Amino acid sequence: MDEEFTELVESDPIHLVITERKLKCLLNGNGNFSLSTLPTTTQDPQLSTLLTTTTDGRLYCPRVFDGWSCWNETPAGQTTYEPCPFFVLGFDPNRFAHKQCLKDGSWFRHPETNASWSNYTTCVDVEDLAKRWTVMTIQEIGYIISICALIISLIIFCSFRCLECTRVRIHKHLFVSFIINNILWIAWYRAVVKEPGVMNEPTNGVWCITLHIILQYFLVANYFWMFCEGFYLHTLIVFTFARAEGKLLIGFYIFGWLGPIIPICLYAICRSLDPIENVRCWATQQSAYNWFLSVPVCICLVSSLIFLINILRILLHKLHDNHRRNPNQTIRRESGVTPDHNNQNAIRKAAKATLILVPLLGLHYLLTPFRPKPGSDWEIIYEYISAISMSLQGLCVSLLFCFGNGEVRTVLRRRFCRHLCPSKSLRGDYSCAPTSMSTMVIRRQSENFAEGDAEACL
């Protein structure tokens, strides 16, 4: 039985810390104590109190271990203080908890539970906790908004056959990864992060470990599909006449959905075998095994950045060539058109394309490592900006590539006009009002949006 208990304690770091603190308390705070040198007859986890004998005739509250801290003998009518336990998530070890010894020599009892009570409420930085909860609330609201926008975008893409193309198929898979990832983040916040009892349990629940692994899988899959978006867009611009798009799409399916399995399995196996890391439902962000996930994600982001730089280089080159070949943009003094003005227009269009591509490729995540120093004034500002940008990325992507897409607006306008104006023939008229493309849409020649395609949508 002693061997089984020792094995249980050594396999759980938090349990080990609590047990050693408890036994130190029973041994009157002997600083030379260690679990290995303790006689096996005293290794009883049920022991919690030890009455003491005083020689000065004063009344004392007995020494007691409340499950977290050891409270030494305290004179009646006084309050004793102990450092907040460092192993409890959310507690500041630089703060102090306190316990009140009543005048009758007994510890204060909570009026609701009638049990001996230690006050750990001072261990929590209430102001900082309120800010953290505000950040989580912002993230939840942002995720919900993004989920709604992405679901509507998926319905639109799936409802109109004329919009079907390789580019839109990739968009749909990216949207699905966003939706599932956002839903899982909301579930994680509400079921784990906002439940201190779950995170401070000495043993992990299978459900919360499973939720964590699934969450990390779809998070990595989301980055992988961002890479697929950048790779395909780069292919469209660099290789005008690329073949075997079907095989390329199959490769995207394998990479986007099956690729994350490898790093996730390595991460889960290594962390589950490490007794130090296998605690608190794996909710701690700092883990020695996070590099299994961060390395492939960083590779995707760096690759997307390279794609973006090359895409902008090619776009600037093509825009500059178009300005030189267009006779309407020749230098004329009376019109005031100059090469500098043309270059400014080209740069402005390239900058607009950049703003569109950044959320699609997830490049704003490159700023995440530059976190301000903890406790600084900029930290909470960083948290707010990060929460808004991360949670609303799905909304930005759906706005830019669905609701802001001129082709989507055209087919939607025709559908609404057909119901609103059934007597009017809309053949050849794609809209009830003029429209213009607000986003950069790049399609192959075989994917051009024609009048017959618009009719097929109806």
C-alpha positions, 0 to 999 in steps of 0.5 A, spaced: 500 500 500 505 504 501 509 503 494 502 504 491 501 511 494 508 513 493 507 511 486 501 515 485 504 521 489 510 521 484 506 521 478 502 527 480 507 533 481 501 537 484 499 532 489 507 531 490 507 538 492 501 538 497 503 531 500 510 534 502 507 541 504 502 537 509 507 532 512 512 538 513 506 541 517 505 535 521 512 534 522 512 541 525 515 545 519 522 541 519 526 544 513 530 538 512 524 534 510 523 530 504 518 525 502 524 519 501 526 520 508 519 520 511 518 513 515 512 509 511 508 509 517 507 517 517 505 517 510 497 518 511 494 523 506 488 523 511 492 526 517 490 534 517 491 537 524 495 536 530 494 539 537 499 542 540 501 543 548 503 550 550 507 551 556 505 559 557 498 557 559 495 561 553 490 559 549 492 557 541 488 554 535 491 548 533 496 547 527 492 545 521 493 543 514 487 546 510 489 542 503 493 548 500 497 551 506 499 549 513 497 554 519 501 554 525 499 554 532 496 561 533 494 565 539 486 566 540 483 572 537 489 573 532 489 572 525 495 569 521 498 570 514 501 565 509 504 566 502 499 564 497 500 557 494 504 557 488 501 551 485 494 554 484 492 557 477 490 564 478 493 565 485 499 570 486 504 567 490 507 574 492 500 575 496 498 573 502 492 569 505 489 569 512 486 565 517 482 567 523 483 564 530 477 566 534 477 567 542 475 560 544 481 557 541 478 555 535 479 557 527 473 561 524 468 557 520 464 559 514 457 561 516 454 557 510 458 551 510 460 551 518 467 548 516 474 551 518 475 556 513 481 560 510 481 566 506 484 565 499 480 571 496 486 576 497 490 571 493 487 573 486 488 580 483 481 582 482 483 588 478 487 584 473 482 578 473 476 583 471 481 585 465 482 578 463 475 576 463 473 582 459 478 580 454 475 573 454 468 576 453 471 580 447 474 574 444 467 570 445 463 575 442 468 576 436 468 568 435 460 568 435 460 574 430 465 570 426 461 564 426 455 567 424 458 571 418 462 564 416 456 560 416 452 565 412 458 565 407 458 557 406 451 557 405 452 562 399 457 559 396 454 552 396 447 555 394 450 558 387 453 553 382 455 559 378 460 561 384 463 554 384 471 554 382 477 551 385 478 558 389 472 558 392 472 550 394 479 552 398 475 558 401 470 553 403 474 549 407 478 555 410 471 557 412 469 550 415 476 550 419 475 557 422 468 555 424 470 549 428 476 552 431 472 558 433 466 554 436 472 549 440 475 556 443 468 558 446 467 551 449 474 551 452 473 558 455 466 556 458 468 549 460 475 549 462 478 556 463 472 559 466 471 553 471 477 554 476 475 547 479 477 544 473 483 547 472 486 546 479 484 538 479 490 534 481 488 529 476 486 531 469 479 529 466 479 525 459 474 530 456 478 536 457 484 533 455 480 530 449 477 537 448 484 540 448 487 536 443 481 537 438 482 544 439 489 544 437 488 540 431 483 545 428 487 551 430 493 548 426 489 545 421 486 553 420 493 555 419 495 550 414 489 552 410 491 559 410 497 556 407 493 553 402 490 559 400 497 563 399 500 557 395 494 557 390 494 564 389 501 565 388 500 559 383 495 563 379 499 569 379 506 566 377 504 560 373 498 563 368 497 556 365 498 551 371 495 544 369 492 538 374 488 543 378 484 537 380 491 533 383 493 540 386 486 540 390 487 533 392 493 535 395 490 541 399 485 536 402 491 531 404 495 537 407 489 541 410 486 536 414 491 530 415 497 534 415 496 537 422 495 529 425 502 528 425 504 534 430 498 533 434 500 526 435 507 527 437 505 533 442 499 529 445 504 523 446 510 527 449 506 531 453 501 525 456 508 521 458 511 527 462 508 527 469 510 535 470 506 537 463 500 532 464 496 537 469 491 542 469 487 539 463 494 542 459 491 549 460 497 552 461 500 556 455 507 555 457 509 548 455 516 545 453 512 541 447 509 547 444 514 547 439 511 541 436 505 545 434 509 552 433 514 550 428 509 547 423 505 554 424 511 558 423 513 555 417 506 556 414 506 563 416 513 565 413 511 561 407 505 565 406 509 572 407 514 570 402 508 568 397 505 575 399 512 579 398 512 575 391 505 576 389 506 584 390 512 584 386 509 581 380 503 585 381 507 592 381 511 589 375 504 588 371 501 594 374 507 598 371 507 595 365 500 596 364 501 604 365 506 604 360 502 600 355 496 604 356 495 610 351 491 614 355 496 614 361 501 618 356 505 624 359 500 630 357 502 637 361 495 639 360 492 633 364 497 633 369 498 626 368 505 624 370 509 617 371 509 619 378 502 619 379 501 613 375 506 609 380 502 612 386 496 609 383 500 602 382 502 602 389 495 604 392 492 598 388 498 594 391 497 596 398 490 595 397 491 588 395 496 587 401 490 589 406 486 584 403 491 578 403 494 579 410 487 577 414 486 571 409 494 568 410 493 570 417 500 574 417 497 578 423 499 573 427 507 574 426 506 580 431 503 575 436 511 573 439 512 581 440 508 581 447 509 586 451 513 585 458 508 582 463 505 588 468 507 593 463 501 598 461 502 596 454 500 588 456 493 589 457 492 594 450 496 588 447 491 583 450 485 587 447 488 588 440 490 581 440 483 578 442 479 583 437 484 581 431 484 573 433 476 573 434 474 577 428 479 574 423 473 569 420 469 575 419 474 579 416 475 573 411 468 572 410 467 580 408 473 580 403 472 574 400 464 573 400 460 579 402 465 584 398 466 579 392 463 583 386 461 576 383 457 574 390 453 581 390 451 580 383 448 573 383 445 575 390 442 582 387 439 578 381 436 573 385 433 578 390 431 582 383 427 576 380 423 576 387 422 583 387 421 584 380 418 578 377 415 581 371 421 585 369 426 581 364 433 581 367 437 577 362 443 581 360 442 585 366 446 582 372 443 587 378 438 592 379 443 598 381 450 599 378 456 595 382 463 594 382 468 590 385 471 592 391 476 586 392 481 583 388 479 577 385 483 572 381 481 567 377 483 562 371 481 564 364 476 557 365 473 560 371 471 567 368 464 569 370 459 569 364 452 571 363 450 564 362 453 562 369 449 568 372 443 565 369 445 558 372 444 561 379 437 562 378 
